[in-house]
Amino acid sequence: MQVLQAGPHKWLLLELDREFIENIAKQTGFELKFEEQSRRVVLDLNADARQAPLLLFDAADPANLGWFSRCQFYVDGTSGAVLQTPIQLANQRDRQGKALPNSIRLQINKELPASFRMPNKAAVSEQVVYSVLYNLLNALTNIGVGVCGGTVVQPLAGRVGPQGSRN
């Protein structure tokens, strides 16, 4: 990790290891396509071996209350930001635009303000990001990740259709 100072602003520059990330994806049951860009790492993750969809669910749906109470990650459904992490999540889609149930795209920001804090006010480091990535991928396959609001990120598990009237 490097620290960059530009006038009054300080930035943390993470140096993420491709092999380490590939190992995390493999341990959690995902196939990985890795793309490194100057300010971010983009991961196309696919869990084709899974018979059930990834556990990405609508946190506002009362039918998902059991999942909501045990999940440790929440995604802003408008921006795709995984709350309190440097990670963004997006659905992968087929040719008709339908969200693929076993595939997601993650983006990990490598440039963060020095004031950025992880959950429990932990300072950012590569090791902390690896840990969060492992826990997020594990949550997507075993525990559940809640989508809060918005229409950009679509849930893959639970009730995924339009909510409309339930009368």
HELIX and SHEET records of a PDB file:
HELIX    1   1 ARG A   18  GLN A   27  1                                  10    
HELIX    2   2 PRO A   62  ASN A   64  5                                   3    
HELIX    3   3 LEU A   65  ARG A   70  1                                   6    
HELIX    4   4 PRO A  119  LYS A  121  5                                   3    
HELIX    5   5 GLU A  126  ASN A  138  1                                  13    
HELIX    6   6 ALA A  139  ILE A  143  3                                   5    
SHEET    1   A 3 GLN A   2  ALA A   6  0                                        
SHEET    2   A 3 HIS A   9  LEU A  13 -1                                        
SHEET    3   A 3 GLU A 111  PRO A 113 -1                                        
SHEET    1   B 4 GLU A  31  GLU A  36  0                                        
SHEET    2   B 4 ARG A  40  ASN A  46 -1                                        
SHEET    3   B 4 ALA A  99  ASN A 109 -1                                        
SHEET    4   B 4 ILE A  87  ARG A  93 -1                                        
SHEET    1   C 3 LEU A  56  ASP A  58  0                                        
SHEET    2   C 3 VAL A 145  CYS A 148  1                                        
SHEET    3   C 3 PHE A  73  ASP A  76  1                                        
END                                                                             
